[in-house]
Amino acid sequence: MTREIINQLSERLQQDPYDPMLLLNLSAQLRRANDVESSSDLLLRCSRVYKDQGELDRAIACLHQLLRFDPNNTNAITRLRRLSRMVEDCHTSD
């Protein structure tokens, strides 16, 4: 059943590669199927999409979610630090 869902979501993702909800859903399904590496890649991608849309809080939330099951992911740690600094700069400039 999970494999069918993954296949369906993957097909939909090919049609709309910048849909953050689709990225999150597919990431969760892959994590359930114990494909941590692919799930991590999708969460990083989702974080980038949210960042590009200007939704920094959601981008950071994606990275926090990723680090819960892949705590040593250096890409996520680096991006989280960078985004956190961006948010701090936004708040201090107000």
Steps between C-alpha positions, in 0.01 A plus 500: 500500500774747594686428175186581300459830681867583443464427129188717471661789686817470294299528180318806630832652608632472144207713389539758778855486644454816713193397699617507864206297631570230245869500596410466868252220436740301283777553753280358777410196290864433418593530866231242585658274237840547673647699211655767721738635236227573245274637770778734616562621145133585457487691828807700396331573169177598675694733729655666195155542337361662814806727525456608137135577575609717794358266763808475720316356802372209292844449345649477849223262613588263213863495611402436863284210384788359296741526792264301723560182300836588342678704771843489334387640165762769442307665216199550725713633786674749271174618343331528838777726629484713186120534512505574872743786438272631224203497737703676771611766252136554396392546861785733593444723197136572597 
